Amino acid sequence: MRFKLKMLAMAAMVFASSKLMAQDTYLQIGGGFALPTSSSAIGDFTTLGPDGSITSIEAVNNKLGGGIPITVRAGYMITPNVGADIGFNYLIGNKVSISELRAGNDILAVSGHTRQARINPAIVFSTGSDQILSAYSRLGLVLPVGGVTSLEYRVPASLSTSGNSILEVEEVRGQFTVGFSGTLGAEYEVYDRLKLFGELEAIHLAVPRRISETTTFRVGGQDGLDALPTYSRETNYVTELNSSSNNADFNPNVDQNRPMDELVTTTFFNSIGMNFGIRYRLF
């Protein structure tokens, strides 16, 4: 009998502790804005004189990484002060000017924007998630799991070797990599289980290129994509180019039916921004 009582007491304690741990299982939905903070320029503005010579070159400080982030998070607080959560973030990037070539009133322009899906597992520290008003911080990883950066090239007829205007859209996909995030925020309980939150979030994320593909190619308004060989339409990014690479600068016998090989470059999506939304306690 005494053994059974001990077992019942232990079971009650386990049940009580599990209920206690599940007292703050939550779902959080929010959005806001992000400003790019990368330190490296992504292109340049070049101006040509009447004779075609370069008169000036200016570095472009526009950067990718800014835009509108939409985030859904799920997590639980192990104690009122420490917890863990995981978020799914989708970034709708701003369109930015990457480079321009100016000759009089004619402009050859390159612009770009990104769409990026990210997973964000994190550890949460709170001044007290069971309080009406609390502050918190979150440290986590940023794992890009999908998305594409689109580059748009617009060439006026006056600057085209064919004498026709050209519109080309190239989609660049990156390698898997790991970034980092840090967040400071505050939340306020407006109803039972429902809180409003506001937070400042910083993200550091550098993504090396993996492949790119031209998805739109119009010459004089006419579709010319099917006329492009694979070599001119697709690119593989590699860490070294040599005589065996499929690159005409290193190998005179390139295979037009294979993607071009090009040296890998890295794009920075660093940002700092504000998020706002609601947090609902499920249990």
N, C-alpha and C positions, 0 to 999 in steps of 0.2 A: 504494500500500500504506500509506504513512504517513497519507494522508487517511482511509482506512478505519479505521486504528487510532485516530485522533483521534475519529472518529464513534462508534466502539465505546466509547471511554473516556467521552465525553460522555453517551452513552446509559446507561452504568453509573452515572454520577454522578446523573443525573436519577432513575433507578430507585431508587437508594439514598436519595436525599433524599425521594422520595415515600413510601418505606417508613418513613423516619424520622418524617415528618409524620403518618403514619397509625398511629403506635405508641400513641396514646392517643385513639382514637375510642371513645366511651362512651355507655351508656344508663343513666339515673338514674331511679329510682322512689321516691317518698316521700310522706309526709303528716304532719299534725301538727295544730296549732291556731293560730288567729289571733284577736287581741284588737283590737276597734275603737279607733281613736284620733282620730276626727273631733272637731273643737273646737266645732262648732255643735250646739245642741239640735235635736231633730227634732219636738217636739210639746209638749203641756202636760197637766197634771192639773188639772181644774177641779172645784170643789166648790160645790154649790148649797145654800142654806139652806132651811128649811121653806116659806118664801114664794116660792121659786123664784129668789131673787136670788143673785148670785155672792158667795161668802164668801171664796174663796181661789183663786189660780192659781199653780201650781208648774211650772217648766220641766222637761221630761223630758230626762235626760242619756243615756238609752239610745241606742245608735247602731248603724246597719247597717255591715257590713264584717267583723264577727267570724264565726267558725265553723270549719269543718273544711276545709282545702284539700288536695286530692289532685293531685299533680303528676307528670308524666312528662317527662323532658328527654332530648335527644340532642345531642351535641356532640363537639368534638375539640380537643385541645391542639396548637396550632401549634408551640409549644415547651413544655418542662416548666413554664414560668412564665406563658404567655399562651395563651388559647384563646377559643373562642366556642361558644355553645350556644343552643338554642331549646327552650322548655318549653311544654307544654299544661297549664293549671291549671284545675281545676274547684272552685269554692267552694260548699260546702253551708252556707249562712248560718244563724246562730242566729235563733230567733224572739224578737223583742223587743216590748215594749209601747211604742206610739208616743204615744197619748193616751187620756185617760179623762175622762168626765163623771160625777160622783158626785152622786146625790140620795138621801140616806138610805142604804138598803142596796142601792139599784139602781145599776148601773154600765153606762154606754155605753162600750164599749172598742174601741180600734183597735190592732191589732198587725200586725207585718210581718216578712217574712224574704225572703232573696234566694237565687237559684240563678244562678251566673254562670260562664261559660266564658271563659278568657283565653288569649291567646298572649303569651309572654314571651321575646323575643329578648334576648340579653345577651352582654357581654364578661366573660371570666373571668380573674382574676389569681391565681396560685398560688405558694406558696413552693417548690413542686416536686412536680408531679403524679406523678413517677416515684419518690417517696419512700414509705416505709411509713406515715409520719405526716406530714401536711401541713395547712396552713391555706390558705384561699382567700377571695376576695371576688368578688362578681358585681354588675355594674351593668347595668341593662336597662330596657326599655320594657314597659309593661303595656297590652295591646290587648284590650279586651273584645269578643268576637266573637259572643256569644250569652248568653241568660239572661233572667231576669225577676225583678222584685221583686213579691211578692204582699202585698196589704194586705187585712186581714180586719176588717170592721166588724160588731160585735154590738150590737144595740139591743134592750133589754128592752121588753116591751109597755107598761110604765108610762111610758117615755120616748119612745114612738113616737106620731106624730100620728095613725096609723091605728088605734092600740089593739092592734096585733099585734106580736109580736117580729119582728125583721128580722135576717137574716144576709146580708151582701154580701161578695163577694171580688172585688177589683180587681187586675188584672195590669198592671204598668207596665213598659214597655220603653224603653230609653235610646238616645240618639244615640251614634254612634261617636265615641270620644275616645281620647286617649293619656295614660296614666299612667306612673309611674316606680317602679322597685324597686331596693333595695339589700340585699345579703346578705353576712353574715360567717359563715364556717363552718370546720369541720375534718373531715378524713376519715382513716380508718385502714384499712390493707390487712389483711384477716383471712385471705384465701386469694389465690392467684395470680389476678389479674384482678378480684377481688371486694373492694370496700371498703364500710365502713359510714360514714355521714356524719350530722352534726348541724349545723344552721345556724339563725341568727337572721335573719329577713327582715322588712323594712319596705316597705310599699306605700303610695303616694299615688295615689289615683284618684278623680276627680270626674266624675260622669256626669249630663248634663242629660237631662231627660225628653223623650221623642219622642212616644209615644202611650200610651194606657191603655185598657183594656176591662174591663167588668164581666163575669165569667165565671160567677158564682153570685149568685142573688138569690132569697131565700126569705122569704116573708111568712107568719107563723103556721105555719111548717113546710111550706108549699106553694110549689112552684116558680112564680116570677113573672117569670122572665127574659124570656120571649117577649113579655110585655105591655109591656116597656120599649121606648120608641122609641130609635132610634140616638142621638139627642141626649143621652139619659139614660144610655146604655150605653157610648158611646165618647167619647174626648177626644183632640184634637190639641193639642200644646203649641207655642205661637208666641211670638215676641219682642215683639209689640205687639197690643193690642186697640183697636179703633175701631168706628165705626158700621157698617162692612161685615163685622165679625167675626160668626161664628155663636155669639154669646154674649148671653143675654137682658139682661145688665146694660148692654150697649152698643147692642144692636140689638133693637127690639121685634118684628121680623119674622124670628125665627129659623126655620131649616129643621129640623123635627124628624126628617127623614130623613138628616141629615148629622151627623157628630160635633160635639160642642161644642168651641169654641176656648177655650183657657185659657193664661194666661201660663206660660212654661217655668220650672221650678225645677230646682235641681241637688241631687243626692244624693251624699254623700261616703261612699266605701268605704275610707277610710284604715285601715290596720291594722299591727300588729307581732305577730310570732308565731314559733314554733319549728317546724322541719321535721326529720324523721328518715327515714332510708331506706337503700337500697343503691345502689351505683354499680358497674356491670359494664363492664370494658374489652373492647370487641369486637375491636379490633386492636392 
